[in-house]
Amino acid sequence: MQNKTNRSGPAPDRPVPSPAVEETQKRQPSVAGRVIRRAGLALLLILALIFAYLFLLLGEPDEEAKSVQKPVEETITMPMSAVDMPGESDGQKLADTFGQPVLVLGQALTMHKARIYDTALEGGYARCVAITYAFEDGAQLLVQSMRPTRAVTLLQQNGYRLDASALYTMGGLNAARMQNDTSVCVFAQSDTAVYAVICPVSHAEELSGLLRYTALVPPSTNE
């Protein structure tokens, strides 16, 4: 018998990929990369369109808003001599001297006196109209008109504390309330002047009713 001998020879060769297969394998990562890049560019484009829309919607004010400009306030550099007027003075004359609408109380209370004067304000002067009205018990209510609008700082010298519990309207303007230990001040502001009604605490309950009689009297001719 012949002994069977295992022949040890070279291992069979593994199949070699064809060039076409190798090329396909090389292309697969690059195709995936292009897909990711395209997706990123699409996302950036969408974000750019969103920002462009928001800019057009909220960015610049319309032409009508641009055309509305606040009047330029006059700077008072030369003070005028104070003018005192007796009770029941004509609101029209007060407004003509003041140069802007003046706040008056109408016939709700008796006008006691009126005074027009200038007072120092930030390197210049503020022009003020102070009209004093009298209650039946002799207590006094003060109605003030002041310009320019920076004159609102003059009210802060009286130690008022802002009271946000109530809002008012006077002379057609929205008004807010301040108070200290002795008086209540309701004030409002237009584009050219500041207005205030100062009432003693003892008559604070009557204030809301009195403000219904307030009115702005415009000057017949502006300065």
C-alpha positions in Angstrom: 0.0 0.0 0.0 1.1 3.4 -0.7 1.2 5.9 2.1 -0.9 8.9 1.4 1.3 11.9 1.8 -0.2 15.4 2.4 1.2 17.7 -0.1 2.0 21.1 1.2 1.8 23.6 -1.6 1.1 27.3 -1.9 -2.3 28.5 -0.6 -4.8 29.2 -3.2 -4.8 32.8 -4.3 -7.6 35.1 -3.0 -9.8 36.8 -5.6 -8.4 40.2 -6.5 -11.0 43.0 -6.8 -11.4 44.3 -10.2 -10.4 48.0 -10.8 -14.1 48.9 -11.2 -14.8 47.6 -7.7 -11.8 49.5 -6.2 -13.0 52.7 -7.9 -16.4 52.3 -6.4 -15.0 51.7 -3.0 -12.9 54.9 -3.3 -15.9 56.9 -4.4 -18.2 56.0 -1.5 -16.6 58.3 1.2 -16.4 61.2 -1.3 -20.1 60.8 -2.2 -21.1 60.8 1.4 -19.0 64.0 2.0 -20.7 65.7 -0.9 -24.1 64.9 0.5 -23.2 66.3 3.9 -21.8 69.5 2.3 -24.9 70.0 0.2 -27.1 69.5 3.2 -25.0 72.1 5.1 -25.2 74.6 2.3 -29.0 74.1 2.1 -29.3 74.8 5.8 -27.2 77.9 5.5 -29.4 79.1 2.6 -32.6 78.5 4.6 -31.1 80.5 7.6 -30.1 83.3 5.3 -33.6 83.5 3.8 -35.1 83.6 7.3 -32.8 86.4 8.5 -33.5 88.4 5.3 -37.3 88.0 5.9 -36.9 89.2 9.5 -34.9 92.1 8.4 -37.5 93.2 5.8 -40.3 92.6 8.3 -38.7 94.3 11.4 -35.6 96.1 10.3 -36.2 99.6 9.0 -39.2 101.8 9.8 -41.6 102.6 7.0 -41.4 105.9 5.2 -44.4 107.4 7.2 -42.6 106.7 10.5 -39.4 108.3 9.1 -41.3 111.5 8.1 -42.7 112.1 11.6 -40.3 114.2 13.6 -40.7 115.7 17.0 -40.6 119.5 17.1 -37.3 121.1 18.1 -37.6 122.7 21.5 -36.6 126.2 22.0 -33.7 126.8 24.4 -34.4 129.8 26.6 -31.2 131.7 27.1 -32.5 135.1 28.2 -34.9 135.1 31.2 -38.1 137.3 31.1 -39.3 139.5 33.9 -41.9 137.7 36.0 -45.5 138.7 35.3 -48.2 138.5 38.0 -51.8 138.4 37.0 -54.9 138.7 39.2 -57.5 136.0 39.7 -59.8 135.1 36.8 -57.1 135.9 34.3 -57.7 135.0 30.7 -56.1 131.7 29.8 -55.5 132.9 26.3 -53.3 135.7 27.5 -51.3 133.3 29.6 -50.8 131.0 26.7 -49.7 133.9 24.4 -47.1 134.9 26.9 -46.0 131.3 27.6 -45.7 130.5 23.9 -47.2 127.0 24.2 -50.6 125.6 25.3 -51.4 126.4 29.0 -53.2 124.0 31.4 -56.2 125.5 33.1 -58.8 124.1 35.5 -61.9 125.8 34.1 -64.7 126.7 36.5 -64.2 123.8 39.0 -62.5 126.1 41.5 -62.0 129.8 41.8 -58.8 131.1 40.3 -56.8 133.0 42.9 -53.8 134.3 40.9 -51.4 133.5 38.1 -47.7 134.0 37.6 -45.4 133.6 34.6 -41.7 133.5 35.3 -38.4 131.9 34.2 -36.2 129.7 36.4 -32.7 128.3 36.0 -32.5 125.0 34.2 -29.4 123.1 32.9 -27.4 126.2 31.9 -30.5 128.0 30.5 -34.0 128.7 31.7 -37.4 127.1 32.0 -40.5 129.2 31.5 -43.3 128.4 33.9 -46.9 129.4 34.3 -48.3 128.8 37.9 -52.0 129.2 38.4 -53.3 129.0 41.9 -56.9 127.9 42.6 -58.6 128.1 46.1 -60.7 125.5 47.8 -63.6 126.7 50.0 -61.6 126.0 53.2 -58.7 128.2 51.9 -56.4 125.4 50.8 -54.8 126.0 47.4 -54.3 123.9 44.3 -51.5 124.7 41.9 -51.7 124.1 38.1 -48.3 124.4 36.4 -47.2 124.6 32.7 -43.5 124.4 32.1 -41.3 124.3 29.0 -39.0 122.9 27.7 -39.9 119.3 28.6 -36.6 118.9 30.5 -38.3 121.1 33.1 -39.9 117.9 34.4 -36.8 117.6 36.6 -38.0 120.6 38.6 -40.8 118.6 40.0 -38.4 116.1 41.4 -36.9 118.7 43.7 -40.0 118.4 45.9 -39.2 114.9 47.1 -42.1 113.2 45.3 -42.4 109.4 45.1 -43.9 107.9 42.0 -47.2 106.2 42.7 -48.1 103.6 40.0 -51.4 102.6 41.6 -53.5 105.0 39.5 -53.3 106.6 36.1 -55.0 109.8 35.1 -55.9 111.9 32.1 -55.7 115.7 32.1 -56.0 118.1 29.2 -56.3 115.1 26.9 -52.8 113.8 28.0 -52.0 110.6 29.9 -50.8 111.5 33.3 -49.0 109.8 36.2 -49.1 110.4 40.0 -46.4 111.3 42.5 -46.8 112.1 46.2 -44.9 113.3 49.2 -46.0 113.9 52.8 -48.0 117.1 52.1 -49.2 117.0 48.5 -50.2 114.9 45.5 -48.7 115.8 42.0 -50.3 114.5 38.8 -48.1 115.3 35.8 -48.2 114.9 32.0 -46.0 115.8 29.1 -46.6 116.8 25.5 -43.9 117.2 22.8 -43.1 120.8 23.9 -44.2 121.2 27.6 -44.8 119.6 31.0 -48.0 120.0 33.0 -48.6 119.4 36.6 -51.5 119.7 39.1 -50.4 119.8 42.7 -53.1 119.2 45.3 -52.8 119.2 49.1 -53.2 115.7 50.7 -56.2 116.9 52.6 -58.1 117.2 49.2 -56.6 114.2 47.5 -60.0 112.5 47.2 -61.3 115.3 45.1 -58.4 115.2 42.7 -59.9 112.7 40.2 -63.0 114.8 39.8 -61.1 118.1 39.4 -58.9 116.7 36.6 -62.0 116.2 34.4 -62.2 120.0 34.2 -58.6 120.5 33.0 -58.0 121.8 29.4 -55.2 123.0 27.3 -55.6 126.6 26.0 -53.4 127.1 22.9 -51.7 130.5 22.2 -53.2 132.6 19.5 -49.7 133.2 18.0 -46.6 131.2 18.7 -43.4 132.8 19.7 
